[in-house]
Structures are given as structure tokens and as C-alpha cells.
């Protein structure tokens, strides 16, 4: 999950928590305002409901915070694992390339020697043929 996806997830959760809080307040206020109660009882009930909603909102915010922290730790751990894997693979690839280069160099030296031997042999044969025809 990319950093932008993490931010969107946390942002969406935060927006949801805000919407839940505001919706709860509006719903509680509407329910209390339309209930046939005297003002003092209404204010007391409204205060109690607001306290309950505030407590629930704090609980949700705490859960969201804990989940975001856990997610950040998980992303950090996974990133470290990927970095170690890439580093290890890099070392293996470099050693393979070094071995391949050494093998190619050895083959080039062998091919050069074979060409030199073949050229020397061809020169001897040519010299023999020139000596025989003269």
C-alpha cells in the first residue's frame, strides 16, 4: 500500500468519525427538542447525550489512532524487508556479473591463444608449401 493510499485511508476514517460525531449530535438534539419535556429536563438530557456522544467519539478516535499507528509500523517493517531483499539481490547480481565477466575474459584469452596457434600453424604450413614449390 503506498503512502498516498495510507493517507487516504486515515483521511477517510477521520472523515467518517467526524460525520459520526456530527450526526450523533444532530440526532440527539432533534430527539430531545421534539420530546415533550420541561426545559430543565431537556437541558439535562441534552447534556447527558452530548457527554455520551463525546465519549464515543473519543473512543473511536483512539481506535483510529491505534490502527493508524499499527499500519505505520507494518508499512515500516515491510519497507525494511523489501530494502533488505533488494540489497541482497543486488549483491547476488553483482557477483554473478563479476563471474560472468571473468568467464568471458578467460574465454577471450583462450580464443586469442587458439587464433595465435592457428595462425602460427598456418604460417608454418604456408612456409613448407613455399619451400616445396621453390
N, C-alpha and C positions, 0 to 999 in steps of 0.2 A: 504494500500500500504506500503510495507516495505521500510526501509531506502535505501536498495540497489536499489529497483525499482525507488525511488525518484532520486537517484544519476544517474541512467541510463537515466531517462527522461531528467534531466537537462543536462547531458553529450551529449545526442543525439541532444537536442535543440542547444547546444553550437556548436556542430559539424556542424549542419545544417546552423547556422548563419555564421560560418567561410567559409563553402563551398559557401554560397550565396555571401559573400563578394568577395572571390577569383574569383568566376565565373563571377561576375559583372565586376571586374577589367579586367579580360582577355577578356571578350566580348566587353567592351568599348574600350580597347586598339586595339583589332583586327578591330573593326568597323572604328576607326579613322585612323589606319595605312593604311587601304586599300582604304580610301576615297581620291579622287584626290584634295588635298588642299595644299597650301604652308606650310612650316614648322612652321611659326609663328602662323597661324590659327590652325594648327594641335595641337600645344602645348597648345594653349589657350583652344581649345575644350577638349583636354585630361585632362587638369587641372580642367575644369568645371565638366566633367563627374566623375572624381575621387572625387571631392567635394560632388557631389550628392550621389555617392555610399557610401562615408564615412558617410554622414548624415543619409542615410537609414540604414546603419549598426548600427549606434549609436541608432537609433530609435528601431531597432529590439533587440539590446542588452538591452535597457531599458525595453522593454516589457517582455523579457525573465527574467530579474532580478525581475521585479514586480510579474510575475507569480510564480517564484521560491519562493519569499518571502511569497506570499499568500498561496502557497502549504505548506510551512514550518509551517505557522500559523495554517492552517487547520489540519495538522498532529499533531501538538502540542495539539490543542484543543481536537481532537478525542482521543489522548492518555490519556489526563487528564480525559475525560469522561469514558473511559474504566477502568482506575485505580479506579475511584470513584465507578463504578458499581461493580468491583471485590471486593473492600473493603467492600461495603455494603453487598454483597452476603456472604462474609467471616463472618461478624458479625451475619448474619441470620443463617448461617450453624452452627456456634459455639453455638449459643443459642439453636438451635434445638438439637444438640448433647448433650448439658448440660441437657436439659429437658428429653431427651430420657434416659440418664444415670440415672437421678433421678428417672424416672419411673421404670427402670429396678431394681434399688436398692430397691424401695418400694415394687415391686413385689417379689423380693428375700426375703425381710423381712417377707412379708405375707406368702410366701410359706414355709419359715423356721418355722413360728409360727404354720401353719397348720400341718406341719410334726411333730412338737413337741406335738401338741394337739392330733394328731392321734396316735403317739407313746405312749403318756400317757394313752389314751383311750384303746389302745391295751394292755398295761401293766395291767390296771385295770381289763379288761376282762379276761386276762390270769390268774391274781391272783384269780379272782372269780372262774374260772374253776378249778384251783388248789385247792382252798378251798372246792369246792363242791365235788371233786373226792376224797378228803382225808378223 
